[in-house]
């Protein structure tokens, strides 16, 4: 496994890194919370071992920020704070396990390897882009060419589903099931109405259309110039 240790005690970090390498793992080390966050946010790791008390940025802040950004890498929190409330706080901040200091390396290794065996939670995209059209799921905003496009909730959900499947043909049945949660065709023109409204907002005042009707099949959103 590839493991990141975020620990400001250099002697303790060197000991832990050496022992983990001897156990067959690849190990990186960051000596403060800011450096640990930058590495964890930009490089793929199987497990993070994060000390709670760190300079520049505390460990729980690092973890909660990563979780807020959709990073679900398993985290083992290390801390001299060993009370029940301390452990609960660490787990609620996004830690997957909590090991008080001082610890036995054999226990730490077992916990790290157990975390590494867990199925990884699928990371959810929060931003979709097709050409110059951008949908931000967290901010619940849509823009094209830098221009904000206000959408009604159903229009937003419709565009979101189309952009999740960009370049693919989305059928009426798929739209009814995923956007309207109908599991049958109620012989309604609701899709046509919303597609027309959506097209008027994201395509009408721009040079090229992104939302296309595939006759007899459904709809697709794609940048045909690419």
C-alpha positions, 0 to 999 in steps of 0.5 A: 500500500501507499501510505502518507504519515502526517506527523510533526515529531520527526523521530517518531515519523522516521521510526514509523516510516521505517517500520512500515517500509519493512512491512512492505509498504510505500511511505511518504511523510509530511511534517505539518498539517498544511504539507500533509493536506497538499500531499493528500489532496493531490496524490493517491494514497491507500491510507493516511496516518494523521497526528491530531496535533500538528503545526500550521494546520491541525490534523482534524482540520486536514481530515474534515477538509479532505472529506468536504472535497470528496476525498474518502481515503481511509484515515487513522488518527494518532493522538496523545488525547485518549479520552472517549470524547477525544476519540469521538471528536476524531471520528466525527471529523472524518477519521476512520479509526483512532489510536491513542499514543503511545501505541504498539507498532504491531497494533498500528500495522494491523489497523492500517492494513485493515483500513487498506482492505476496506472497499473504497467509497466511490468519489462523487463528482461535484462539477460537470463540464461540457464545452463552455457549459459548467454545472456545479453540484455543490453550489447548485449553479450553472454557467456558460461562457462565464455567464450565470444561467439560472435554472428551476430545480427540475431544469437543474436536475434534468441538466445534471443527469444529461451532463452525467451522461455527456456524449451518450444518448439518454432516452425518454424512459431514462429521463422519466425514471431518473429525473421525474422518478416515473417508472412508466410512460404517463403519455405526457409531454413533460419531457418535451416542455422541459427540454425546450425550456432548458435548450432556450436557456443554455443554447439560445444565445450562444454560437453553437448548440450543446443539447441535441435531439436524437430522432427516435432515440432521445437526447444527448448533450455534447460539444460537437466541435471536440 
